[in-house]
Amino acid sequence: MANIKQSLEQLMTVDGAMCAALVDSESGMMLGSTGSGVDLEIAAAGNTEVMRAKLRTMKQLGLDDRIDDLLITLGKQYHIIRPCTRQEGMFFYFVLDKSRANLALARRKVVDIDRDLQF
Protein backbone atom coordinates (compact mmCIF):
# COMPACT_ATOMS: atom_id res chain seq x y z
CA MET A 1 0.00 0.00 0.00
CA ALA A 2 1.17 3.51 -0.80
CA ASN A 3 0.53 6.91 0.72
CA ILE A 4 -0.68 9.92 -1.29
CA LYS A 5 2.79 11.20 -2.21
CA GLN A 6 3.99 7.75 -3.31
CA SER A 7 0.80 7.15 -5.27
CA LEU A 8 1.11 10.39 -7.21
CA GLU A 9 4.80 9.73 -7.88
CA GLN A 10 3.85 6.32 -9.31
CA LEU A 11 1.40 7.99 -11.69
CA MET A 12 4.25 10.13 -12.99
CA THR A 13 6.05 6.99 -14.21
CA VAL A 14 3.46 6.59 -16.97
CA ASP A 15 4.73 7.62 -20.43
CA GLY A 16 3.49 11.12 -21.21
CA ALA A 17 2.58 11.96 -17.60
CA MET A 18 2.64 15.71 -16.97
CA CYS A 19 1.04 16.18 -13.56
CA ALA A 20 -1.32 14.55 -11.09
CA ALA A 21 -3.27 15.43 -7.97
CA LEU A 22 -5.57 13.91 -5.39
CA VAL A 23 -8.47 16.28 -4.80
CA ASP A 24 -11.12 16.62 -2.09
CA SER A 25 -14.36 16.90 -4.07
CA GLU A 26 -16.15 18.70 -1.25
CA SER A 27 -13.77 21.65 -1.08
CA GLY A 28 -11.89 21.45 -4.37
CA MET A 29 -8.60 21.51 -2.45
CA MET A 30 -5.68 19.27 -3.33
CA LEU A 31 -4.47 16.72 -0.79
CA GLY A 32 -1.32 16.21 -2.83
CA SER A 33 0.11 17.02 -6.24
CA THR A 34 3.13 16.48 -8.45
CA GLY A 35 4.37 17.52 -11.87
CA SER A 36 3.88 20.62 -13.97
CA GLY A 37 2.27 21.93 -17.13
CA VAL A 38 -1.12 22.78 -15.65
CA ASP A 39 -2.02 25.07 -12.75
CA LEU A 40 -3.20 22.27 -10.49
CA GLU A 41 -4.94 24.52 -7.97
CA ILE A 42 -7.20 25.95 -10.67
CA ALA A 43 -7.65 22.51 -12.25
CA ALA A 44 -8.58 20.93 -8.91
CA ALA A 45 -11.24 23.54 -8.22
CA GLY A 46 -12.59 23.46 -11.77
CA ASN A 47 -12.72 19.70 -12.03
CA THR A 48 -14.52 19.53 -8.70
CA GLU A 49 -17.32 21.41 -10.48
CA VAL A 50 -17.14 18.91 -13.37
CA MET A 51 -17.57 16.01 -10.92
CA ARG A 52 -20.45 17.71 -9.13
CA ALA A 53 -22.21 18.47 -12.42
CA LYS A 54 -21.91 14.88 -13.62
CA LEU A 55 -23.16 13.46 -10.33
CA ARG A 56 -26.07 15.92 -10.34
CA THR A 57 -26.96 14.94 -13.92
CA MET A 58 -26.81 11.24 -13.09
CA LYS A 59 -29.17 11.83 -10.17
CA GLN A 60 -31.60 13.79 -12.35
CA LEU A 61 -31.57 10.97 -14.88
CA GLY A 62 -32.26 8.43 -12.16
CA LEU A 63 -29.07 6.51 -12.93
CA ASP A 64 -28.22 4.11 -10.12
CA ASP A 65 -24.57 3.75 -11.06
CA ARG A 66 -21.10 5.08 -10.29
CA ILE A 67 -18.50 7.00 -12.26
CA ASP A 68 -15.46 4.90 -13.14
CA ASP A 69 -13.67 7.85 -14.66
CA LEU A 70 -14.19 10.97 -16.74
CA LEU A 71 -11.97 11.55 -19.73
CA ILE A 72 -11.42 14.95 -21.24
CA THR A 73 -9.58 14.79 -24.55
CA LEU A 74 -7.92 18.00 -25.68
CA GLY A 75 -5.89 18.57 -28.81
CA LYS A 76 -2.59 17.93 -27.02
CA GLN A 77 -3.56 16.39 -23.68
CA TYR A 78 -5.67 13.77 -21.92
CA HIS A 79 -7.21 14.69 -18.57
CA ILE A 80 -8.37 11.72 -16.48
CA ILE A 81 -10.63 12.29 -13.49
CA ARG A 82 -11.21 9.20 -11.38
CA PRO A 83 -13.21 9.08 -8.14
CA CYS A 84 -11.28 7.38 -5.35
CA THR A 85 -12.92 4.07 -4.49
CA ARG A 86 -11.17 3.71 -1.13
CA GLN A 87 -12.13 7.16 0.18
CA GLU A 88 -15.44 8.70 -0.80
CA GLY A 89 -15.34 12.39 -1.69
CA MET A 90 -11.92 12.36 -3.35
CA PHE A 91 -10.74 12.01 -6.91
CA PHE A 92 -7.54 11.62 -8.87
CA TYR A 93 -6.77 14.17 -11.55
CA PHE A 94 -4.14 13.07 -14.05
CA VAL A 95 -2.85 15.02 -17.07
CA LEU A 96 -0.95 13.37 -19.92
CA ASP A 97 0.74 14.55 -23.09
CA LYS A 98 -1.47 13.03 -25.79
CA SER A 99 1.41 12.52 -28.25
CA ARG A 100 3.38 10.36 -25.80
CA ALA A 101 0.73 8.64 -23.68
CA ASN A 102 -1.01 5.31 -24.06
CA LEU A 103 -4.49 6.11 -22.78
CA ALA A 104 -5.43 2.52 -21.94
CA LEU A 105 -2.28 2.00 -19.87
CA ALA A 106 -2.71 5.36 -18.14
CA ARG A 107 -6.28 4.58 -17.14
CA ARG A 108 -5.18 1.17 -15.88
CA LYS A 109 -2.41 2.76 -13.81
CA VAL A 110 -4.90 5.09 -12.11
CA VAL A 111 -7.06 2.06 -11.22
CA ASP A 112 -4.02 0.30 -9.72
CA ILE A 113 -2.94 3.40 -7.78
CA ASP A 114 -6.47 3.89 -6.45
CA ARG A 115 -6.58 0.28 -5.29
CA ASP A 116 -3.26 0.55 -3.45
CA LEU A 117 -3.74 3.98 -1.87
CA GLN A 118 -3.56 4.04 1.91
CA PHE A 119 -4.92 6.88 4.04
For each residue, the residues with C-beta under 8 A, 3 or more apart:
1: 116 117 118
2: 6 7 10 113 116 117 118
3: 6 7 117 118
4: 7 8 22 31 32 117 119
5: 8 9 32 34
6: 2 3 9 10
7: 2 3 4 10 11 22 32 113 116 117
8: 4 5 11 12 20 21 22 32 33 34
9: 5 6 12 13 34
10: 2 6 7 13 109 113
11: 7 8 14 17 20 34 92 94 109 110 113
12: 8 9 17 19 20 34 35
13: 9 10 17 109
14: 11 17 96 101 105 106 109
15: 100 101 102 105
16: 78 96 97 98 99 100 101 102 106
17: 11 12 13 14 20 35 94 95 96 97 101 106
18: 35 36 37 38 77 95 96 97
19: 12 33 34 35 36 37 38 40 94 95
20: 8 11 12 17 33 34 35 92 93 94 95
21: 8 30 31 32 33 34 40 43 44 92 93
22: 4 7 8 30 31 32 33 84 90 91 92 93 117
23: 28 29 30 31 44 47 48 90 91 92 93
24: 27 28 29 30 31 89 90
25: 28 48 51 52 83 89 90 91
26: 89
27: 24 48
28: 23 24 25 44 45 48 49
29: 23 24 44
30: 21 22 23 24 33 40 41 44
31: 4 21 22 23 24 90
32: 4 5 7 8 21 22
33: 8 19 20 21 22 30 40 44
34: 5 8 9 11 12 19 20 21
35: 12 17 18 19 20 40 95
36: 18 19
37: 18 19 95 97
38: 18 19 43 95
39: 42 43
40: 19 21 30 33 35 43 44 93
41: 30 44 45
42: 39 45 46
43: 21 38 39 40 46 47 79 93 95
44: 21 23 28 29 30 33 40 41 47 48 93
45: 28 41 42 48 49
46: 42 43 49 50
47: 23 43 44 50 51 79 81 91 93
48: 23 25 27 28 44 45 51 52
49: 28 45 46 52 53
50: 46 47 53 54 70 72 81
51: 25 47 48 54 55 67 70 81 83 91
52: 25 48 49 55 56
53: 49 50 56 57
54: 50 51 57 58 67 70
55: 51 52 58 59 67
56: 52 53 59 60
57: 53 54 60 61
58: 54 55 61 63 65 67
59: 55 56 62 63
60: 56 57
61: 57 58
62: 59
63: 58 59
64:
65: 58
66: 83
67: 51 54 55 58 70 83
68: 82
69: 80 81 82 83 107 110
70: 50 51 54 67 80 81 82
71: 78 79 80 81 103 107
72: 50 78 79 81
73: 78 79 98
74: 77 78 79 98
75: 98
76: 97 98 99
77: 18 74 95 96 97 98
78: 16 71 72 73 74 95 96 98 101 103 106
79: 43 47 71 72 73 74 93 94 95 96
80: 69 70 71 92 93 94 95 96 106 107 110
81: 47 50 51 69 70 71 72 91 92 93 94
82: 68 69 70 91 92 94 107 110 111 114
83: 25 51 66 67 69 90 91
84: 22 87 88 89 90 91 92 114 117
85: 114 115
86: 114 115 117 119
87: 84 90 117 119
88: 84
89: 24 25 26 84
90: 22 23 24 25 31 83 84 87
91: 22 23 25 47 51 81 82 83 84
92: 11 20 21 22 23 80 81 82 84 110 113 114
93: 20 21 22 23 40 43 44 47 79 80 81
94: 11 17 19 20 79 80 81 82 106 110
95: 17 18 19 20 35 37 38 43 77 78 79 80
96: 14 16 17 18 77 78 79 80 100 101 103 106
97: 16 17 18 37 76 77 100 101
98: 16 73 74 75 76 77 78 101
99: 16 76
100: 15 16 96 97
101: 14 15 16 17 78 96 97 98 105 106
102: 15 16 105 106
103: 71 78 96 106 107
104: 107 108
105: 14 15 101 102 108 109
106: 14 16 17 78 80 94 96 101 102 103 109 110
107: 69 71 80 82 103 104 110 111
108: 104 105 111 112
109: 10 11 13 14 105 106 112 113
110: 11 69 80 82 92 94 106 107 113 114
111: 82 107 108 114 115
112: 108 109 115 116
113: 2 7 10 11 92 109 110 116 117
114: 82 84 85 86 92 110 111 117
115: 85 86 111 112
116: 1 2 7 112 113
117: 1 2 3 4 7 22 84 86 87 113 114
118: 1 2 3
119: 4 86 87
